[in-house]
Amino acid sequence: PILDDFNLSLDEGKTIALVGSSGCGKSTVLKLLCGFYQPQNGEIRIKGNHIFETDLRETRKHVSIVSQETYLFPTTIAENIGFGREGATRDEIIVAAKAANAHDFIIAQPNGYETQVGEWGGKLSGGEKQRIALARAILKDAPILLLDEPTSALDTQSEAIIQEALDRFMQGRTVMVVAHRLSTIRNVDEIVVLDKGKLSERGTHQSLMQSDSLYKRLYLKQTTQEADHA
């Protein structure tokens, strides 16, 4: 078992961050919400409907996910973005790309939106792939957004570009984010701390920093390491 006695709800329009040590079950929660895993016990509901008692394809229409490892198909940039919503027009794809801060680098490619990305997007940088993945999610325009450390593997400049686009896109949506850099989640509505598959703490950044919490220890350790590397 990965999660133990885990009970959590997301309020509409709010942003929750999942934090904790590696292997504590953060990414598993997101995969359960997408229906990638079926739990042995308990239930998962989206908008009141048990996801495994309804059409999973219909359930997934409510959810967009941007993960750390982006899968791009070996086709054009436009088609990779267009997979976000069947039947999307080129104009809609361009609008989504602009919202993801991707349009400028796309039109700088030799064939623009018709540029082939190669196997696994191998012809693009990590930041460029993530912006295409974000454009795909923006095009889908689902009310629930799941973010699984989407910027943790990127350089500082790429992270800033994508974070700016994410901040705009998150407005008005229900968001669950798995956070790698804790400094990026200080202003979320609630932080949920996982420890060995259990929900050990929850609260705002301010409230958790005022006690001897696991979150406080993780945050101080990370900020000290970042200062040492600066």
C-alpha positions as CSV (number, residue, x, y, z in Angstrom):
1,P,0.0,0.0,0.0
2,I,1.2,3.5,-0.9
3,L,-1.5,5.6,0.8
4,D,-2.8,4.8,4.2
5,D,-6.0,6.3,5.7
6,F,-5.8,9.2,3.2
7,N,-8.8,11.5,3.0
8,L,-8.7,14.8,1.1
9,S,-11.2,17.0,-0.8
10,L,-10.5,19.9,-3.2
11,D,-12.8,22.9,-3.0
12,E,-13.8,24.4,-6.4
13,G,-11.5,27.2,-7.5
14,K,-8.9,26.6,-4.8
15,T,-5.3,25.5,-5.1
16,I,-3.8,22.7,-2.9
17,A,-0.2,21.8,-2.9
18,L,1.0,18.3,-2.0
19,V,4.5,18.2,-0.4
20,G,6.7,15.6,1.3
21,S,9.8,13.5,0.9
22,S,10.4,11.5,-2.3
23,G,8.3,8.4,-2.4
24,C,5.6,9.5,0.0
25,G,2.8,9.1,-2.5
26,K,2.3,12.6,-3.9
27,S,2.4,11.7,-7.6
28,T,0.2,8.6,-6.8
29,V,-2.6,10.9,-5.7
30,L,-2.6,12.7,-9.1
31,K,-2.5,9.4,-11.0
32,L,-5.5,8.1,-8.9
33,L,-7.5,11.3,-9.8
34,C,-6.8,10.6,-13.5
35,G,-8.0,7.0,-13.1
36,F,-4.5,5.5,-14.0
37,Y,-4.7,3.4,-10.9
38,Q,-7.7,1.8,-9.3
39,P,-7.5,1.8,-5.4
40,Q,-8.0,-1.5,-3.5
41,N,-10.1,0.4,-0.9
42,G,-11.9,3.7,-0.7
43,E,-13.4,5.8,-3.5
44,I,-12.5,8.7,-5.7
45,R,-15.1,11.2,-6.7
46,I,-15.0,14.1,-9.2
47,K,-17.9,16.5,-9.1
48,G,-19.7,14.0,-6.9
49,N,-19.4,11.1,-9.3
50,H,-17.4,8.0,-8.5
51,I,-14.8,7.9,-11.3
52,F,-14.9,4.1,-11.7
53,E,-18.7,3.9,-11.7
54,T,-19.0,6.4,-14.6
55,D,-17.4,6.6,-18.1
56,L,-13.8,7.2,-17.4
57,R,-13.4,9.2,-20.7
58,E,-16.2,11.6,-19.5
59,T,-14.5,12.0,-16.1
60,R,-11.1,12.8,-17.7
61,K,-12.7,15.6,-19.7
62,H,-12.8,17.5,-16.4
63,V,-9.1,17.1,-15.8
64,S,-5.9,18.4,-17.4
65,I,-2.4,17.3,-16.2
66,V,1.0,18.7,-16.8
67,S,3.8,16.4,-15.4
68,Q,7.5,16.5,-15.0
69,E,8.1,14.2,-17.9
70,T,6.2,15.4,-21.0
71,Y,5.3,12.9,-23.7
72,L,5.2,14.4,-27.2
73,F,4.2,12.4,-30.2
74,P,6.5,12.2,-33.2
75,T,4.5,14.6,-35.2
76,T,4.2,18.4,-35.6
77,I,4.1,21.0,-32.8
78,A,0.6,22.0,-33.9
79,E,-0.7,18.4,-33.7
80,N,0.9,17.9,-30.3
81,I,-0.9,20.9,-28.9
82,G,-4.1,20.0,-30.8
83,F,-4.3,16.7,-28.9
84,G,-5.6,18.8,-26.0
85,R,-9.0,19.1,-27.7
86,E,-10.3,17.2,-30.6
87,G,-11.3,19.4,-33.5
88,A,-9.5,22.5,-32.3
89,T,-8.8,25.1,-35.0
90,R,-5.3,26.5,-35.9
91,D,-6.3,29.8,-34.4
92,E,-7.3,28.1,-31.1
93,I,-4.0,26.3,-31.0
94,I,-2.1,29.5,-31.5
95,V,-4.1,31.2,-28.8
96,A,-3.2,28.3,-26.4
97,A,0.5,28.5,-27.4
98,K,0.6,32.2,-26.7
99,A,-1.0,31.7,-23.3
100,A,1.7,29.1,-22.6
101,N,4.5,31.5,-23.6
102,A,5.3,29.1,-26.5
103,H,4.3,31.0,-29.6
104,D,7.6,33.0,-30.0
105,F,9.8,30.0,-29.9
106,I,7.5,28.1,-32.2
107,I,7.4,30.7,-35.0
108,A,11.2,30.9,-34.7
109,Q,11.4,27.2,-35.8
110,P,12.2,26.5,-39.5
111,N,8.6,25.3,-40.2
112,G,6.8,27.1,-37.4
113,Y,3.8,25.1,-36.1
114,E,4.5,22.4,-38.7
115,T,7.9,21.6,-37.3
116,Q,8.4,18.0,-36.5
117,V,9.3,17.4,-32.8
118,G,11.0,14.0,-33.3
119,E,10.7,10.9,-31.0
120,W,9.7,12.0,-27.5
121,G,10.1,15.6,-28.6
122,G,13.9,15.0,-29.0
123,K,14.3,18.0,-31.3
124,L,13.2,20.4,-28.6
125,S,14.6,21.5,-25.2
126,G,13.1,20.6,-21.9
127,G,11.5,24.0,-21.5
128,E,10.1,24.0,-25.0
129,K,8.5,20.6,-24.5
130,Q,7.0,21.8,-21.2
131,R,5.5,24.8,-22.9
132,I,3.9,22.6,-25.5
133,A,2.5,20.4,-22.8
134,L,1.1,23.4,-21.0
135,A,-0.4,24.8,-24.3
136,R,-2.1,21.4,-24.7
137,A,-3.6,21.6,-21.2
138,I,-4.7,25.2,-21.8
139,L,-6.4,24.2,-25.1
140,K,-8.3,21.5,-23.2
141,D,-9.6,24.1,-20.8
142,A,-10.6,21.6,-18.1
143,P,-11.8,23.0,-14.8
144,I,-9.4,20.8,-12.8
145,L,-5.7,21.2,-13.3
146,L,-3.1,18.7,-11.9
147,L,0.5,19.8,-11.9
148,D,3.2,17.1,-11.1
149,E,6.4,19.0,-10.6
150,P,6.2,20.5,-14.1
151,T,9.2,22.8,-13.7
152,S,11.5,20.9,-11.4
153,A,13.8,19.6,-14.1
154,L,14.2,23.0,-15.9
155,D,16.8,25.7,-15.7
156,T,15.9,28.9,-13.8
157,Q,15.0,30.9,-17.0
158,S,12.7,28.2,-18.4
159,E,11.1,27.7,-15.0
160,A,10.3,31.4,-14.8
161,I,8.7,31.5,-18.3
162,I,6.5,28.5,-17.6
163,Q,5.6,29.6,-14.0
164,E,4.4,32.9,-15.4
165,A,2.1,31.1,-17.8
166,L,0.9,28.7,-15.1
167,D,0.0,31.5,-12.8
168,R,-2.3,33.0,-15.4
169,F,-3.8,29.7,-16.3
170,M,-4.5,28.6,-12.7
171,Q,-6.8,31.6,-12.1
172,G,-10.4,30.4,-11.4
173,R,-9.5,26.7,-11.6
174,T,-9.3,23.9,-9.1
175,V,-5.6,23.0,-8.9
176,M,-3.6,20.3,-7.2
177,V,0.1,20.8,-7.5
178,V,2.9,18.5,-6.4
179,A,5.7,20.8,-5.5
180,H,9.4,20.3,-5.7
181,R,10.6,23.9,-4.9
182,L,8.6,24.8,-1.8
183,S,9.3,28.5,-2.4
184,T,6.9,28.4,-5.4
185,I,3.8,27.4,-3.3
186,R,3.9,29.9,-0.5
187,N,0.7,31.6,-1.7
188,V,-1.5,28.5,-2.3
189,D,-4.8,28.2,-0.4
190,E,-3.7,25.1,1.4
191,I,-0.6,22.9,1.8
192,V,-1.0,19.2,2.5
193,V,2.0,17.3,3.8
194,L,2.4,13.6,3.2
195,D,4.6,11.4,5.3
196,K,5.0,7.7,4.4
197,G,1.6,7.6,2.7
198,K,-0.2,9.4,5.5
199,L,-1.6,12.9,5.6
200,S,0.4,14.3,8.4
201,E,-0.1,18.1,8.3
202,R,-2.2,20.7,6.5
203,G,-2.5,24.4,6.5
204,T,-1.2,27.6,5.0
205,H,2.5,28.4,4.6
206,Q,2.2,30.9,7.4
207,S,0.5,28.5,9.9
208,L,2.8,25.6,9.2
209,M,5.9,27.8,9.6
210,Q,4.7,28.8,13.1
211,S,4.9,25.3,14.5
212,D,7.6,22.6,14.6
213,S,6.1,21.0,11.5
214,L,7.6,18.6,9.0
215,Y,6.9,21.2,6.4
216,K,8.9,23.8,8.2
217,R,11.9,21.5,8.5
218,L,11.6,20.6,4.7
219,Y,11.3,24.3,3.8
220,L,14.2,25.5,5.9
221,K,16.4,22.6,4.7
222,Q,15.6,23.5,1.0
223,T,16.1,27.2,1.4
224,T,19.5,26.6,3.1
225,Q,20.6,24.3,0.3
226,E,19.5,26.9,-2.4
227,A,21.4,29.6,-0.5
228,D,24.5,27.4,-0.4
229,H,24.3,26.9,-4.2
230,A,23.7,30.5,-5.0
